[in-house]
Amino acid sequence: MSKTAMIQKLSINFINSMPKEHIISMPKIQKNQLKNLKDIKIIIPDIHGCYKELVEIVEIAKSIYPVHKRIYLGGYVSRGPDSVPVLEYVRKDVARGNIALIGNHDFTFLDYLAGGGDYYLAPAFGGKDTIMSIKKASHYSVGSSKSDIVNFMNKTGLRRFIETLPYFHIEGNWIFTHSAAGKDKYKGLIPDFDCALWTSITKGNWKEQMNPPDGYYLICGHSMVRSNREGKREPLIFPGKGIYLDTGMGKDKNAQFYLAVIENNIFIGFITKSGFVGAKTHF
């Protein structure tokens, strides 16, 4: 199936699968306590098969904010060792009322499953790591042929799960996508599908690309932020515009998660392995 056909198919799936409401599990509370309940959203960028690290950081987030909504920005497969456990984990989280978007690696994996070129298996995409994860998850009963991989993904329902993921999400004045889409790449508030998955950041245009519609902010992953002077990859923030969150999970062996925290529609900081880190820059 061609890339254009896949885009059309996924766009239709997005429209048909748009959640009408979002429900998160909450402890029983009295009506007079509702006014004290904060609206917390925790944003999780590219995971790329790093299941152990994902579980660890989500548990830290739960310990800090027992009641919150998680929004995953896509990039579940490739590179890391555990693409299948990551997909299963995120699928269960979506069933609990959390949000998951599709990313470009997830899209290219669908293209591979649909008979597209084997470019997904190239080192740049890390598709062979996804295949190894499938073999491991099946206790090595699944072979390396494409038909074996397709059968596994169909039987487990994971292919269908990826196919029905939306490519953007909006709450309040925050837009969430996998990749940054420039201001001229929106129709109203709806970003262009291709740009929301694939936009590459070249030297010097990080700020230019982080350009959502007026009055809105964008949080995305996809483009791995550069290392700072200490050799660490930390989120890149442009006040009044948005945040790049991809810190290189599955690609940089020293990477660690930074989960953005939005409280009552205001960005307040990040959750890391060390706990909560307050924002130095505000919107």
N, C-alpha and C positions, 0 to 999 in steps of 0.2 A: 504494500500500500504506500502511495506517495506521501510525502510530508504534507502537501496541501490537503489531501484526502483525510489524513489523520487529524489535522487541525480542524477540519469541518466536522468530523465525527466527534472529537472531544468537545468542540464548542457546543454541539447539540446535546451531548451528555451533560455538559455544565448547566445548560438552561433547564434541562429536565430534572436535574438533581439538586438544584439550588435549595438549600434548607430553608423551610418556611419559618422556623423558630429554632432557637438554640437552648438546650436544657442541660444544666450541669447538676451533678449530684450535690445536694446540700443537706446539712444537718437540720433537724427540726428546730424551728425558731418561733418565737412569739411575734405577733404582728407589730408590737411596739418596738421590736428589735430591728425591724427592716430598715428604718431610717439610719441605723448605724452600720449597715452592711455596705462594704466598699465593693465597687465593681473593679475586679482585678483581671487583667488579661496578661498572659505570659506568652511571649513569642519565641518560637523555637526555629532556628535556621537550619541549614543543610546538615544532615546527619550522616549520610553516605556510609551506611553499614556499620556505624559505631554504636552497636546495641548496648554494650556494657556502660559506656559513657552516657548514653541517653537515659537509661534507667536511673543511673546515679544522679544526674542533674535534675530529673523530674522529681525524684524523692526529696532532694534538697528544696526544690520549689514548693512541694507540698508541705514540708515542715515549716516553711516561712509563711506561706499563704494557703492554709487548708482549703479555702474555698476560692477557686479561680477558674477561668477558662483558658485552655491552651490552644494556641493557633500555630500550626506547623506550616512552614513556608515551602515545603517540597524538598526534593533531593534526598530520597530515602535509600536508593540503591547505589551500587558501584563503589569501588575503591576500598571500603572497609570490609571486614570479614563476615559480617552478619546482616546482609540485606534482607533476608527472609524474616528473621526475628524482628527487625525494625519494622517491616511492613505489617507483620502480625500485631505488634505492639500498637502501632498508630491506628490500625483498623479497629482494634478494641477501644482505643481512646475516642475515636470518632463515634462509635456506638454509644459512648457515654455522653455525647453531646458536645465534644470538642471539635475543632475545625482543622482540616488538613487540605492543603493545596497541592497541585501537581507541579513538579519541577522539570527541568529539561532532561535530566538523566532518567527520570521516570518515563518521560515522553519517548525518549529514544529507545528505552527498553520495550515499550509498547510497539514501537515501529519494528523492532527486531522480532518480536513475537508475531507480528502481523505479516511477516515475510519480507520486511525491508532489508536493506543492505546490512552486511556484517560490520559496518563501521562502529557499531556499539561495542564490539569486542576489542577495538583498538585501545592501546594504553591510555590515550587521552580521556576516554570515557570510563575505563575501568570495568567494562562489562564482564570480563572473565572472572572478576571477583564475585559478581552477582551469580554467575553460573556455579562457581565453587560453593557459594552459600546454599544454593538450591540442592546441590548434591549432598552437602552436609546435613541439611534439614531433612532430606529423605533417607538419611542413614545410608547414603550411597547406593540406593536402589534406582536412582535416576541417572541415566547416562549423560553424555555431553552433546548428543544430537539436538538440533533445534526442536524436533518433534517431541523429544523427551521433556525438554524445558517447557514447551507450550502446554503439554499435557499436565505437567505439575502445576503450572500457574492457573490453568483452567480448573483443575480438580480442587485446588485449595481455595479458589475464589479470589485469589490475590490479583489476578489480571483484571477481573471485573471491578475490584476495589479501586485500582489505579485509574481505570477508564472513567469512573464516575466522579473523580476528584475535580472540584472547581479550580479555576486558575487564578481567581482573585477573591478577595473578601473585603468588605467595608463595614466598619463599625464606628459610629461617631464621625469624627473627621479624620479617621485613619484608614488608609488603603494598604492592604497587605497583598503582595505578589511575590513570586519567586525571584524575578529579576526586575531591575528598575526600568520603567517605561517613561521616556521623556514627555514633556507637557504636550507636544504635538502628536502624541501617540495614544490619546484618549478620545473617546466619543462620549462626551459628558463626563461621567465618572468611570466609565468602563474602559480599561486599558486594552490596547491591541494584544491579541493572544500571543503572537510571535514575539513581540517585544517583552511581554511579561514573563516569558520563559527563557529567552535567548540573548538578550542584550549583553554585549561584551563591553567592558570598560577598558578603554585605552588610556594611555598616560595623559593625565591632565584634564580628563573630562568626567571625573567622578561627580563633581558638583553640578556640572551641566546636565548630566543624565538624571540626577536626583531632582526631578522637577515635576511634581504632581500638580493637579489642577489647583487653582487658587483656593485658599481656605482649607486645604487638606495636606496631610503629611503621609509619607510613604515609609513602610518598613519592608525590606527585602533581603534576600540572601544572594546566592548564585556567584557573585563576583568576590573572590577571596581577597580580603583586605591585606594590604602590605604590612610587613613587620615594622614595628617602631624601633627606636634607637636601642631598646633593651632586647630586641629580637622577638618580641611578643606580637601576636596579632590580636588587636582589640577592635571592637566595632568602630565604624567611621560615622561620625555624626555631623550633619549639616543643619544647624538651627533654622527652624522655619521651613525646612524641606523634608528631612527624613533621616533614616539610619540604614547603613549597610551592616548586616549581621554575620555574614559568612566568614568565620575565622579559620577555615581550612580543615575541618574534621574529615578524616579519612585520607587527607592529602599531605598535611603537615603533621609529622609524628609528635610535635610539641604543642599541637593545637589544643584548645579547651573551649568548651561551650561558654557563650555569653547569651543568656536569655533576656530579652528586653521585657521590662515590666511597665504596664500602663495602668494607672490607678485613676478611676473616674475620668477617663479620657485624657489624662496627663501622663507623659513619659516621666518616670521617676528614677529609673536606674536599671541595673542588670543583676541577674542571679548567676553566680559562678560557683566553682567547687568550694570556694572560700566563704560563700554565703552571699548576702545582698550587698551590692556596691551602689551607693547613691549617685545620681546623675550629677556630673560637674557642669553639664550644659543642659539648658531647659528650652522648651519650645514656646 
